Amino acid sequence: MDLLNDIFRGILGMGSLLVICYLYSSSRKSIDWKLVGMGISLQVVLALLMLKVPLIRTLFKFIVDFFVLMIDATQESAKFLFGNLADPTQPFGFAFYVLPTIVFFSALSSLLYYLGILQRVVYGFAWIMNKTMRLSGAESLAAAANVFIGQTEAPLVVKPYLERMTKSEMNCLMTGGMATIAGGVFGAYMAMLGGSTIEGKQLFGMHLLTASIISAPAAIVAAKMLFPEINRDEIDKNIDIPRSAAGNNVLDALSVGTTDGVKLAVNVGAMLLAFMAFIYLANGIFFEFGKWTNLNAIIVDKTNGAYEGFTLQYIFGILFSPIAWLLGVPGADMVAVGQMLGEKTILNEFFAYVTLTDMKNSALISPKSIIIATYALCGFANFASIGIQIGGIGAIAPGQRKNLSQLGLRALIGGTIACFFTAVIAGVLVREL
């Protein structure tokens, strides 16, 4: 009975998301419904293969085990530098435990790119999407690259094509960047959610890897519904990856990646510092208002103490709880997961994953809700990413700046919906941690 309920909720959730894409489409009559069908089918097939087929699961488990080994190596290095400060069990351990993982994974990505390994993986995934979904070469490459290297680096893979991309192709590029995460933070989220145990890191590593891969076709579906291609004669089917130097040699590639990783880690740390302060300030104001109006007591009673009063987190939870229900979240956890969806969209996914980690460790939400939230949060779709993409892509394709600014909000909506597509499928296929 529970399975039938999950399937019904999944169909309802997927259908509702498709309706939203249709309603916000720039040209409803131009939507390629065959592409939509192929994209959703590819997403479901990939999810079934990675989550239900033992042989494929074993193959991807080797990849996840490699990532776990890399995280453990990073943590040993962090302990060498920072001593007990890098102990994840200590309250001050976050910056010294999680952020070094970003630095190492950035260096690893740079090395794999220099050796040509990353390009081969990207090309293989791009070829599958190019053949099944009839995309342009640049769209296929960008969608595949976003799975592995993130929204600021992926455009470099299609740099020669950027200036002549159609608006639909540019929207697809931006949406793909919003719907996936980069290799650097992938390791950080594994470390956060998995905790100190190898089994925990393996479990969440598998789910994060699955989410990243199946979000690529989901992003294409959302992008092509929100902004369909109307200039089909202009698209280029070529999927050659241009050679781009990641360094002069292995050591140089590692140095470049490490430097980029340090910048990212410092940015993440500073961003969390600023956002935490902002939320603390906002909550102080809201809480005083709640005390004055007696809202605090009402909220504490209504949520059985889960929320201490009228706070930003509670507001996010209420606003986004209907979406959480559509994703398949049990009724008891709707507000909690809604809170995380709001934090991810308004602030960023890193902040939301911190909240998810706290809720998981405190057993505040069910295992099913943890799984759905893990998938729903797995993407860069937030308001800050609009500025990041306009600045990053605009710097290497100045002629597209106007299109980038026009497409920013649409790409944010598309990236968010793509993550929700992925979460809906996970809610049907995964029943427990």
ZAFITOR-42219 format. One record per residue (C-alpha): residue in three letters; z, x, y. Coordinates in Angstrom, 2 decimals, decimal comma. Layout:
<pts>
residu_Z_X_Y
ala_Z_X_Y
...
</pts>
This chain:
<pts>
residu_Z_X_Y
met_0,00_0,00_0,00
asp_0,86_2,87_2,37
leu_-2,52_4,45_1,65
leu_-4,36_1,23_2,52
asn_-2,34_0,99_5,73
asp_-3,22_4,60_6,61
ile_-6,92_3,94_5,96
phe_-6,83_0,79_8,10
arg_-5,06_2,64_10,92
gly_-7,57_5,48_10,58
ile_-10,59_3,16_10,84
leu_-9,00_1,35_13,78
gly_-8,18_4,63_15,52
met_-11,61_6,16_14,95
gly_-13,33_2,95_16,02
ser_-11,25_2,71_19,20
leu_-12,05_6,31_20,16
leu_-15,77_5,71_19,60
val_-15,60_2,60_21,79
ile_-13,97_4,64_24,58
cys_-16,76_7,23_24,34
tyr_-19,37_4,48_24,45
leu_-17,82_2,78_27,48
tyr_-17,62_6,05_29,44
ser_-21,10_7,25_28,39
ser_-23,45_8,35_31,18
ser_-26,38_6,72_29,33
arg_-25,43_4,34_26,52
lys_-29,03_3,66_25,51
ser_-29,63_7,40_25,00
ile_-26,80_7,90_22,49
asp_-28,12_9,43_19,27
trp_-26,26_7,36_16,70
lys_-27,62_9,45_13,84
leu_-26,00_12,52_15,41
val_-22,74_10,58_15,81
gly_-22,82_9,55_12,15
met_-23,67_13,06_10,96
gly_-20,94_14,58_13,14
ile_-18,20_12,28_11,87
ser_-19,43_12,72_8,28
leu_-19,41_16,52_8,67
gln_-15,89_16,36_10,07
val_-14,62_14,23_7,17
val_-16,39_16,39_4,55
leu_-14,96_19,60_6,03
ala_-11,47_18,05_6,13
leu_-11,73_16,90_2,50
leu_-12,96_20,32_1,39
met_-10,21_22,22_3,19
leu_-7,34_19,84_2,42
lys_-8,17_18,37_-1,00
val_-10,48_20,72_-2,98
pro_-8,38_23,39_-4,77
leu_-11,10_26,09_-4,80
ile_-11,79_25,75_-1,07
arg_-8,07_25,54_-0,29
thr_-7,52_28,76_-2,21
leu_-10,29_30,47_-0,25
phe_-8,85_29,42_3,09
lys_-5,34_30,26_1,87
phe_-6,48_33,88_1,59
ile_-7,54_33,73_5,24
val_-4,23_32,17_6,27
asp_-2,30_34,74_4,21
phe_-4,16_37,45_6,14
phe_-3,05_35,84_9,40
val_0,55_35,64_8,13
leu_0,41_39,34_7,29
met_-0,86_40,05_10,80
ile_1,97_38,00_12,33
asp_4,57_39,85_10,25
ala_3,05_43,17_11,32
thr_3,23_42,06_14,96
gln_6,86_41,04_14,58
glu_7,78_44,40_13,08
ser_6,07_46,09_16,00
ala_7,90_43,81_18,45
lys_11,25_44,63_16,80
phe_10,46_48,34_17,13
leu_9,90_47,88_20,87
phe_12,49_45,22_21,72
gly_15,06_45,39_18,91
asn_17,17_42,24_18,53
leu_15,38_40,65_21,48
ala_12,47_39,96_19,08
asp_14,69_38,06_16,63
pro_13,30_34,49_16,41
thr_16,74_33,10_15,54
gln_18,14_34,14_18,92
pro_17,87_31,77_21,91
phe_16,20_34,47_24,02
gly_13,71_35,45_21,32
phe_10,69_33,34_22,33
ala_9,05_35,74_24,81
phe_9,60_38,76_22,58
tyr_8,76_36,95_19,32
val_5,75_34,75_20,15
leu_3,98_36,44_23,06
pro_3,40_39,80_21,27
thr_1,44_37,83_18,65
ile_-1,09_36,88_21,35
val_-1,61_40,55_22,22
phe_-2,22_41,60_18,63
phe_-4,56_38,72_17,77
ser_-6,59_39,41_20,91
ala_-6,98_43,04_19,82
leu_-7,93_41,92_16,30
ser_-10,58_39,51_17,63
ser_-12,06_42,28_19,76
leu_-12,20_44,60_16,74
leu_-13,85_41,97_14,52
tyr_-16,41_41,30_17,26
tyr_-17,16_45,02_17,63
leu_-17,66_45,35_13,86
gly_-20,03_42,35_13,85
ile_-17,88_40,32_11,44
leu_-17,07_37,56_13,90
gln_-20,73_37,11_14,84
arg_-21,70_36,56_11,20
val_-19,03_33,89_10,74
val_-20,05_32,20_14,00
tyr_-23,73_32,31_13,02
gly_-23,05_30,71_9,63
phe_-21,06_27,84_11,13
ala_-23,64_27,41_13,92
trp_-26,46_27,24_11,37
ile_-24,72_24,37_9,53
met_-24,29_22,34_12,72
asn_-27,79_23,16_13,93
lys_-29,33_21,80_10,72
thr_-27,08_18,78_10,19
met_-26,77_17,55_13,78
arg_-30,10_18,63_15,32
leu_-28,46_20,55_18,17
ser_-29,99_23,17_20,41
gly_-29,37_26,78_19,43
ala_-27,05_27,38_22,39
glu_-24,97_24,28_21,59
ser_-24,58_25,29_17,95
leu_-23,56_28,85_18,82
ala_-21,12_27,78_21,53
ala_-19,49_25,13_19,32
ala_-19,03_27,64_16,50
ala_-17,82_30,41_18,81
asn_-15,21_28,14_20,40
val_-13,52_27,81_16,99
phe_-12,82_31,53_16,85
ile_-12,73_33,04_20,35
gly_-11,83_30,35_22,89
gln_-13,18_28,66_25,99
thr_-13,50_31,70_28,28
glu_-15,07_34,08_25,76
ala_-17,38_31,66_23,87
pro_-19,80_31,25_26,82
leu_-20,51_34,99_26,61
val_-22,07_34,39_23,17
val_-24,68_32,15_24,81
lys_-24,85_34,00_28,13
pro_-28,69_34,39_28,10
tyr_-29,08_30,60_27,76
leu_-26,49_29,40_30,31
glu_-28,67_29,19_33,42
arg_-31,31_27,06_31,70
met_-28,95_24,73_29,83
thr_-29,37_21,00_30,47
lys_-26,37_19,04_31,75
ser_-25,86_17,59_28,28
glu_-25,79_21,07_26,75
met_-23,37_22,29_29,42
asn_-21,10_19,31_28,79
cys_-21,20_20,11_25,06
leu_-20,23_23,73_25,79
met_-17,31_22,68_28,00
thr_-16,10_19,95_25,64
gly_-16,13_22,38_22,71
gly_-13,94_24,76_24,70
met_-11,49_21,95_25,45
ala_-11,30_20,77_21,82
thr_-10,41_24,06_20,12
ile_-7,98_26,97_20,51
ala_-8,54_30,72_20,70
gly_-7,70_33,29_18,05
gly_-4,95_34,81_20,20
val_-2,84_31,67_20,54
phe_-3,66_30,61_16,95
gly_-1,28_33,28_15,71
ala_1,34_32,29_18,28
tyr_1,33_28,65_17,17
met_1,58_29,71_13,53
ala_4,63_31,80_14,39
met_6,23_29,01_16,45
leu_5,72_26,14_14,01
gly_6,14_28,17_10,83
gly_9,41_29,75_11,89
ser_10,77_32,75_10,06
thr_9,55_31,81_6,55
ile_6,25_32,91_5,03
glu_5,78_29,46_3,46
gly_6,17_27,78_6,85
lys_3,60_30,04_8,48
gln_1,17_29,49_5,59
leu_1,59_25,71_5,81
phe_1,00_25,40_9,54
gly_-1,61_28,15_9,51
met_-3,65_26,06_7,07
his_-3,34_22,95_9,23
leu_-4,16_24,79_12,47
leu_-7,19_26,45_10,86
thr_-8,39_23,09_9,51
ala_-7,88_21,47_12,92
ser_-9,86_24,18_14,71
ile_-12,80_24,01_12,32
ile_-13,17_20,23_12,05
ser_-12,71_19,79_15,81
ala_-16,05_21,56_16,40
pro_-18,24_18,69_15,09
ala_-15,78_16,21_16,65
ala_-16,33_17,83_20,05
ile_-20,09_17,53_19,65
val_-19,81_13,82_18,80
ala_-17,61_13,15_21,83
ala_-19,78_15,27_24,15
lys_-23,06_13,73_23,02
met_-21,70_10,21_23,41
leu_-20,20_10,84_26,84
phe_-23,29_12,67_28,12
pro_-26,30_12,17_25,78
glu_-29,33_14,47_25,89
ile_-32,20_12,83_27,77
asn_-34,39_15,94_28,14
arg_-35,02_16,73_24,47
asp_-38,21_18,67_25,25
glu_-36,18_21,21_27,22
ile_-33,76_22,27_24,48
asp_-34,12_25,62_22,71
lys_-33,54_25,65_18,92
asn_-33,09_29,44_18,77
ile_-29,68_30,50_17,43
asp_-29,88_34,28_17,79
ile_-26,59_35,84_18,89
pro_-27,17_38,39_21,66
arg_-25,61_41,80_21,21
ser_-22,62_42,16_23,49
ala_-20,60_45,35_23,57
ala_-16,91_44,81_22,86
gly_-16,34_48,53_23,36
asn_-17,92_51,93_22,77
asn_-16,08_52,53_19,49
val_-13,29_51,10_17,36
leu_-10,48_52,48_19,52
asp_-12,16_51,28_22,70
ala_-12,62_47,80_21,20
leu_-8,92_47,69_20,29
ser_-7,99_48,85_23,80
val_-10,16_46,20_25,45
gly_-8,72_43,47_23,22
thr_-5,15_44,65_23,79
thr_-5,61_44,67_27,56
asp_-7,06_41,16_27,47
gly_-4,21_40,04_25,21
val_-1,57_41,41_27,58
lys_-3,17_39,49_30,46
leu_-3,17_36,30_28,37
ala_0,43_36,77_27,17
val_1,69_37,41_30,71
asn_-0,26_34,38_31,92
val_1,22_32,17_29,17
gly_4,75_33,41_29,89
ala_4,41_32,91_33,65
met_2,83_29,50_33,14
leu_5,70_28,33_30,91
leu_8,21_29,66_33,42
ala_6,59_27,72_36,28
phe_6,09_24,52_34,28
met_9,64_24,54_32,91
ala_11,00_24,91_36,45
phe_8,73_22,11_37,68
ile_9,83_19,77_34,89
tyr_13,50_20,61_35,44
leu_13,11_19,81_39,15
ala_11,19_16,58_38,49
asn_13,72_15,49_35,87
gly_16,56_16,04_38,34
ile_14,91_13,66_40,80
phe_13,98_11,08_38,15
phe_17,44_11,24_36,55
glu_19,16_10,54_39,87
phe_16,85_7,57_40,38
gly_17,70_6,37_36,87
lys_21,41_6,71_37,57
trp_21,07_4,74_40,81
thr_19,08_1,92_39,16
asn_21,01_1,98_35,83
leu_17,74_2,88_34,04
asn_19,41_5,83_32,33
ala_21,85_3,67_30,40
ile_19,07_1,28_29,39
ile_16,85_4,14_28,14
val_19,69_5,80_26,21
asp_20,48_2,50_24,50
lys_16,82_1,66_23,80
thr_16,03_5,08_22,30
asn_19,34_5,46_20,42
gly_20,12_8,57_22,43
ala_16,80_10,32_21,78
tyr_16,29_10,45_25,57
glu_19,18_11,05_27,97
gly_17,66_8,93_30,71
phe_14,71_8,48_33,04
thr_12,85_11,80_32,70
leu_9,30_13,11_32,83
gln_9,31_13,40_29,03
tyr_10,24_9,73_28,68
ile_7,50_8,71_31,14
phe_4,92_10,72_29,16
gly_6,19_9,15_25,95
ile_5,82_5,58_27,22
leu_2,37_6,15_28,80
phe_0,87_7,87_25,75
ser_2,69_5,96_22,97
pro_-0,21_3,48_22,44
ile_-2,53_6,43_21,81
ala_0,02_7,91_19,40
trp_0,00_4,61_17,48
leu_-3,82_4,66_17,31
leu_-3,64_8,14_15,77
gly_-1,50_6,78_12,92
val_1,96_7,82_14,12
pro_4,80_5,67_12,68
gly_6,32_3,23_15,18
ala_9,66_5,05_15,31
asp_7,98_8,25_16,54
met_5,44_6,78_18,97
val_7,33_7,72_22,14
ala_8,17_11,23_20,91
val_4,56_12,03_19,95
gly_3,34_10,27_23,10
gln_5,55_12,66_25,08
met_3,80_15,65_23,50
leu_0,33_14,18_24,13
gly_1,27_13,76_27,78
glu_2,66_17,29_28,03
lys_-0,50_18,69_26,48
thr_-2,87_16,81_28,82
ile_-0,95_17,14_32,08
leu_0,58_20,60_31,45
asn_-0,90_22,43_28,44
glu_-0,85_22,59_24,66
phe_1,49_25,60_24,56
phe_4,22_23,61_26,27
ala_3,59_20,67_23,92
tyr_3,82_22,93_20,84
val_7,18_24,22_22,10
thr_8,36_20,60_22,17
leu_6,91_19,94_18,70
thr_8,66_23,04_17,35
asp_12,01_21,84_18,75
met_11,53_18,33_17,34
lys_10,49_19,70_13,95
asn_13,45_22,07_13,76
ser_15,83_19,27_14,79
ala_14,25_16,76_12,35
leu_13,77_14,26_15,19
ile_10,41_12,98_13,91
ser_8,94_12,33_10,46
pro_6,79_14,86_8,55
lys_3,73_12,61_8,99
ser_4,21_12,60_12,77
ile_4,58_16,38_12,76
ile_1,24_16,72_10,97
ile_-0,59_14,29_13,27
ala_0,86_15,99_16,36
thr_-0,13_19,43_15,05
tyr_-3,76_18,31_14,89
ala_-3,75_16,25_18,10
leu_-2,38_19,14_20,18
cys_-4,78_21,74_18,76
gly_-7,07_22,19_21,77
phe_-7,23_23,43_25,36
ala_-7,91_19,95_26,81
asn_-5,79_19,87_29,97
phe_-6,42_19,73_33,70
ala_-5,92_23,48_34,19
ser_-8,78_24,16_31,75
ile_-11,23_22,44_34,12
gly_-10,55_25,13_36,71
ile_-10,62_27,88_34,08
gln_-14,05_26,79_32,84
ile_-15,55_26,30_36,30
gly_-14,35_29,76_37,30
gly_-15,21_31,51_34,03
ile_-18,60_29,99_33,25
gly_-19,54_29,78_36,94
ala_-19,04_33,53_37,31
ile_-21,71_34,33_34,68
ala_-23,99_31,36_35,50
pro_-23,72_30,72_39,28
gly_-26,62_28,27_39,17
gln_-24,55_25,91_37,00
arg_-21,51_25,67_39,31
lys_-22,47_22,24_40,64
asn_-22,95_20,88_37,11
leu_-19,68_22,45_35,98
ser_-17,69_20,74_38,74
gln_-19,40_17,40_38,03
leu_-18,77_17,63_34,28
gly_-15,17_18,91_34,33
leu_-13,33_15,61_33,97
arg_-15,84_14,27_31,43
ala_-15,40_17,43_29,33
leu_-11,61_17,00_29,50
ile_-11,92_13,44_28,21
gly_-14,33_14,57_25,49
gly_-12,12_17,46_24,37
thr_-9,07_15,21_24,24
ile_-10,89_12,56_22,21
ala_-12,24_15,24_19,84
cys_-8,67_16,39_19,10
phe_-7,73_12,76_18,53
phe_-10,65_12,32_16,09
thr_-9,22_15,24_14,13
ala_-5,68_13,85_14,24
val_-6,85_10,45_12,96
ile_-8,51_12,07_9,94
ala_-5,42_14,18_9,27
gly_-3,26_11,05_9,46
val_-5,26_9,49_6,63
leu_-5,64_12,56_4,39
val_-2,25_14,27_4,82
arg_0,82_12,28_3,85
glu_3,58_14,90_3,93
leu_4,34_18,48_4,92
</pts>
